[in-house]
């Protein structure tokens, strides 16, 4: 497999946007969008009804039949442009807001518009060790909440179970509390993601110390990218909640704002965790570079010791490799200063013993200096 064919899953995903020059408010449904699946929860403190719907007319009929109950219209899938347009007309949703719903990479925000408020949250979840970044769009009115997502799978089952079994305050309070509950369950899912990231960082720290491989560095960089995505999302989520707390939205009661303050505190905690993990990733990258440098230093130390040992040996064998003559070729007289060891019966053995002694002496010297240890 060629190097160019191996791609990072984090980089492979790209979000589709409307072509340049598209008219504002245009609802451009992607070709691979899922067919809308509509589920309705109608409830008050005493009872609830869960129904699967198939058309806007059924939604209108339910709103007219139960005006005193809270209606949660849960929509998954954007594969029907005509349905989305009818939905916008039915609830007075501005086309710019519906455009933000369909273009599923919007930052968390809140907008006040006539008879409803429009909110966007980023839904984070782990799948196959990859961070999935989806969008949850909410419209909160006097007696209704509309939730829209582009995928069938989501994280909202805890809220559905609380409605079905009458747990908590969701059936006691109005639609604004339901909107809070949906945003809160999305926010709570950040904690297990960060917990998993923390465990992965702990494992990587041990790996980088023992075996500073390139694969471990790539995993650190992947976690760093995920933390950047989480930070960007939770920062905007905190600003959104703060905007709701400080502004006078007619559909958000003071009772619900008390719970939203708790969500704001959760945002601060998550931000602190993200920032601390970012510092850990930076330190792990330093650990990698330090470990690689230490390994390089160990290799260089071994090579230097080997070279140092062979320097005197190379000098000796080079000296005796000059092969000067022992006799004068003209007169035949001996030349006593021209390497008499070459003609000694024990010359070769003496030189070998001398070289062994030199090597042993050098190794002992290096050991006493501590240069042969791993530290």
ZIWOPE-V108129 format. One record per residue. N is the residue number from 1. RES is the residue in one letter. PHI is phi in whole degrees, 0 to 359 (* if undefined). Layout:
<<N & RES & PHI> <N & RES & PHI>>
This chain:
<<1 & X & *> <2 & X & 287> <3 & X & 298> <4 & X & 289> <5 & X & 277> <6 & X & 270> <7 & X & 238> <8 & X & 286> <9 & X & 299> <10 & X & 293> <11 & X & 271> <12 & X & 290> <13 & X & 280> <14 & X & 226> <15 & X & 271> <16 & X & 271> <17 & X & 239> <18 & X & 294> <19 & X & 299> <20 & X & 303> <21 & X & 91> <22 & X & 294> <23 & X & 297> <24 & X & 300> <25 & X & 86> <26 & X & 287> <27 & X & 263> <28 & X & 258> <29 & X & 277> <30 & X & 299> <31 & X & 296> <32 & X & 264> <33 & X & 293> <34 & X & 281> <35 & X & 295> <36 & X & 300> <37 & X & 244> <38 & X & 246> <39 & X & 232> <40 & X & 242> <41 & X & 247> <42 & X & 243> <43 & X & 207> <44 & X & 217> <45 & X & 294> <46 & X & 267> <47 & X & 209> <48 & X & 208> <49 & X & 226> <50 & X & 245> <51 & X & 222> <52 & X & 267> <53 & X & 247> <54 & X & 226> <55 & X & 205> <56 & X & 292> <57 & X & 299> <58 & X & 293> <59 & X & 295> <60 & X & 299> <61 & X & 296> <62 & X & 292> <63 & X & 299> <64 & X & 287> <65 & X & 281> <66 & X & 231> <67 & X & 289> <68 & X & 265> <69 & X & 252> <70 & X & 272> <71 & X & 246> <72 & X & 252> <73 & X & 258> <74 & X & 261> <75 & X & 243> <76 & X & 235> <77 & X & 104> <78 & X & 243> <79 & X & 279> <80 & X & 221> <81 & X & 297> <82 & X & 297> <83 & X & 296> <84 & X & 297> <85 & X & 295> <86 & X & 296> <87 & X & 298> <88 & X & 298> <89 & X & 292> <90 & X & 294> <91 & X & 253> <92 & X & 67> <93 & X & 275> <94 & X & 292> <95 & X & 296> <96 & X & 295> <97 & X & 291> <98 & X & 294> <99 & X & 297> <100 & X & 295> <101 & X & 295> <102 & X & 286> <103 & X & 280> <104 & X & 277> <105 & X & 242> <106 & X & 244> <107 & X & 286> <108 & X & 303> <109 & X & 200> <110 & X & 224> <111 & X & 225> <112 & X & 260> <113 & X & 213> <114 & X & 49> <115 & X & 265> <116 & X & 203> <117 & X & 243> <118 & X & 246> <119 & X & 230> <120 & X & 232> <121 & X & 232> <122 & X & 266> <123 & X & 262> <124 & X & 254> <125 & X & 206> <126 & X & 262> <127 & X & 215> <128 & X & 55> <129 & X & 62> <130 & X & 237> <131 & X & 276> <132 & X & 260> <133 & X & 243> <134 & X & 251> <135 & X & 236> <136 & X & 242> <137 & X & 252> <138 & X & 233> <139 & X & 240> <140 & X & 245> <141 & X & 244> <142 & X & 298> <143 & X & 228> <144 & X & 214> <145 & X & 225> <146 & X & 249> <147 & X & 248> <148 & X & 230> <149 & X & 221> <150 & X & 272> <151 & X & 238> <152 & X & 283> <153 & X & 275> <154 & X & 209> <155 & X & 243> <156 & X & 265> <157 & X & 300> <158 & X & 302> <159 & X & 290> <160 & X & 299> <161 & X & 294> <162 & X & 294> <163 & X & 290> <164 & X & 296> <165 & X & 258> <166 & X & 67> <167 & X & 270> <168 & X & 70> <169 & X & 252> <170 & X & 296> <171 & X & 270> <172 & X & 274> <173 & X & 257> <174 & X & 268> <175 & X & 292> <176 & X & 295> <177 & X & 292> <178 & X & 300> <179 & X & 299> <180 & X & 298> <181 & X & 298> <182 & X & 294> <183 & X & 293> <184 & X & 290> <185 & X & 291> <186 & X & 294> <187 & X & 292> <188 & X & 296> <189 & X & 288> <190 & X & 293> <191 & X & 295> <192 & X & 297> <193 & X & 296> <194 & X & 294> <195 & X & 296> <196 & X & 296> <197 & X & 298> <198 & X & 297> <199 & X & 294> <200 & X & 295> <201 & X & 293> <202 & X & 297> <203 & X & 295> <204 & X & 294> <205 & X & 298> <206 & X & 295> <207 & X & 296> <208 & X & 291> <209 & X & 285> <210 & X & 280> <211 & X & 221> <212 & X & 286> <213 & X & 273> <214 & X & 292> <215 & X & 296> <216 & X & 296> <217 & X & 296> <218 & X & 297> <219 & X & 291> <220 & X & 297> <221 & X & 294> <222 & X & 295> <223 & X & 297> <224 & X & 297> <225 & X & 296> <226 & X & 296> <227 & X & 295> <228 & X & 296> <229 & X & 296> <230 & X & 297> <231 & X & 295> <232 & X & 298> <233 & X & 287> <234 & X & 289> <235 & X & 296> <236 & X & 291> <237 & X & 296> <238 & X & 297> <239 & X & 297> <240 & X & 296> <241 & X & 295> <242 & X & 297> <243 & X & 296> <244 & X & 295> <245 & X & 293> <246 & X & 270> <247 & X & 258> <248 & X & 259> <249 & X & 276> <250 & X & 296> <251 & X & 262> <252 & X & 242> <253 & X & 277> <254 & X & 294> <255 & X & 299> <256 & X & 291> <257 & X & 296> <258 & X & 299> <259 & X & 290> <260 & X & 294> <261 & X & 297> <262 & X & 295> <263 & X & 296> <264 & X & 298> <265 & X & 297> <266 & X & 297> <267 & X & 300> <268 & X & 297> <269 & X & 297> <270 & X & 296> <271 & X & 299> <272 & X & 298> <273 & X & 296> <274 & X & 298> <275 & X & 295> <276 & X & 293> <277 & X & 291> <278 & X & 297> <279 & X & 295> <280 & X & 296> <281 & X & 298> <282 & X & 297> <283 & X & 292> <284 & X & 293> <285 & X & 295> <286 & X & 296> <287 & X & 298> <288 & X & 299> <289 & X & 297> <290 & X & 293> <291 & X & 295> <292 & X & 296> <293 & X & 295> <294 & X & 295> <295 & X & 296> <296 & X & 297> <297 & X & 296> <298 & X & 297> <299 & X & 297> <300 & X & 295> <301 & X & 294> <302 & X & 297> <303 & X & 296> <304 & X & 294> <305 & X & 296> <306 & X & 299> <307 & X & 297> <308 & X & 296> <309 & X & 295> <310 & X & 276> <311 & X & 299> <312 & X & 293> <313 & X & 294> <314 & X & 298> <315 & X & 296> <316 & X & 293> <317 & X & 292> <318 & X & 291> <319 & X & 296> <320 & X & 278> <321 & X & 270> <322 & X & 285> <323 & X & 54> <324 & X & 291> <325 & X & 290> <326 & X & 273> <327 & X & 242> <328 & X & 289> <329 & X & 294> <330 & X & 273> <331 & X & 260> <332 & X & 81> <333 & X & 283> <334 & X & 291> <335 & X & 249> <336 & X & 293> <337 & X & 273> <338 & X & 269> <339 & X & 47> <340 & X & 295> <341 & X & 296> <342 & X & 297> <343 & X & 248> <344 & X & 279> <345 & X & 294> <346 & X & 248> <347 & X & 296> <348 & X & 299> <349 & X & 295> <350 & X & 296> <351 & X & 295> <352 & X & 297> <353 & X & 297> <354 & X & 297> <355 & X & 292> <356 & X & 297> <357 & X & 298> <358 & X & 297> <359 & X & 297> <360 & X & 297> <361 & X & 297> <362 & X & 294> <363 & X & 299> <364 & X & 297> <365 & X & 295> <366 & X & 296> <367 & X & 294> <368 & X & 296> <369 & X & 281> <370 & X & 81> <371 & X & 276> <372 & X & 265> <373 & X & 277> <374 & X & 279> <375 & X & 287>>
